[in-house]
Amino acid sequence: MNPNCRGPASNPRKDAPVDGPAGEPLPRTDSEPRPARLSPLRMFVSLLVAAGIVWALLRVTEVSILQVLDTLRRTSPAAILLGLALHMATYGLRSLRLRLLLHSKQVPVLRLFEFTTVHNLFNHLLPLRAGEFTLVYLLRQKEGIPLAEGLGVLVIARVLDLISFSLFYPAAILALHAARFPFPTYMREVLWTAAGLFLALTVLLMAVSLRGRAILERMRRLVLRGILGRSRLLEGLFGKLDEVARTFEHLRSRPVVLGSFVLSLAILGLVYLIGYVLLAGMGYPMAYPLVVLCSTLANLGFILPLYSFGGFGTLEAGWTVGCLMAGFSKEMGMASGFSFHVLVLLYVAVMGVYGLLRVGAVRQDR
């Protein structure tokens, strides 16, 4: 048993695999998560959908590809490099958060950094968040982290991301209101309504996080009544969900709660800062709260299952709507959103290739 694993050595976890010889990857079993795979047909359809959304947005906003290329061409190289450095910093913070949330084994932060780069690469490229299980797979195969714990950590990270969004958005509106930003009257009502919904979402997510197992048990009793109670499939499903929910109990530790929450806020703060830096480099400088307001809908697409291939179309749509809500033109929203998206994908590709090389996913089998 790995010396870093917690618990007595005489009682190893049944679901923890035995290390392979000389650090070789462990053999997969049918119950383990596998990297997401899409059939060529589904990939082609996703590409067509993404291309269709982009084409429609370009037509509606009356922005040409040449305008987007011109925006990219005039972006300051210093802003691009600073954006890359900030992007790397978000990976570092995500790795620290992952280290904090994992409780069965102390995995080195650098190793988690490599996993994070690969995870984000697949998450940005594959549609409908099909790349999410990449992290669970890597944790299981490379470090022997139990499946339920990996899934639980992934769910907790997404919940913390949503809570962070739910706090940043109202805070940005309050900051702009205090600065007497000239919102149209109708837009003020829309924004305050959205802020209230975000705060309600925060309360709901916190309740689910802290009382997840109790809520799940009530659902199990409600569903598994009568004939459905004989279903081994449903019983097994609730059993797995309970294993995942146990990971949430790790959040009852005050250092884990505070550390994970602060790191989640810092991660999102840096994501918005990247937008702030790149927009200034493109010639569209705006206050930080305005960046939050414009890009929140776009950034939500990265954690919700509404993501197209490469995020094309969904990010631009969210970004443009956010810019319109802030009073900017649709042309500015589309040109800056498309350019920002291209630069972020460039960052993700650079870091993803590094991660693949480090993890060994692109090495030939020996």
TAKA-V216854 format. One line per field, one symbol per residue. burial: + if it has 24 or more other C-alpha atoms within 12 Angstrom, else -. A space follows every 10 residues. Layout:
# TAKA-V216854
burial->???
This chain:
# TAKA-V216854
burial->---------- -----+++-- ----+----- -+++++---- -----++--+ --++--++-- +-+---++-- ++--+---++ -+++++++++ ++++++++++ +++++++--- ++++++++++ ++++++++++ ++++++++++ ++++++++++ ++++++++++ ++++++++++ +++--+---- --+------- +--++--++- ++--++-+++ -++--+---+ ---------- -------+-+ ++++++++++ +----++-++ +-++++++++ ++++++++++ ++-+-+++++ ++++++++++ ++++-+++++ ++++++++++ ++++++++-+ ++++++++++ +++++-+++- ++++++--++ +-----
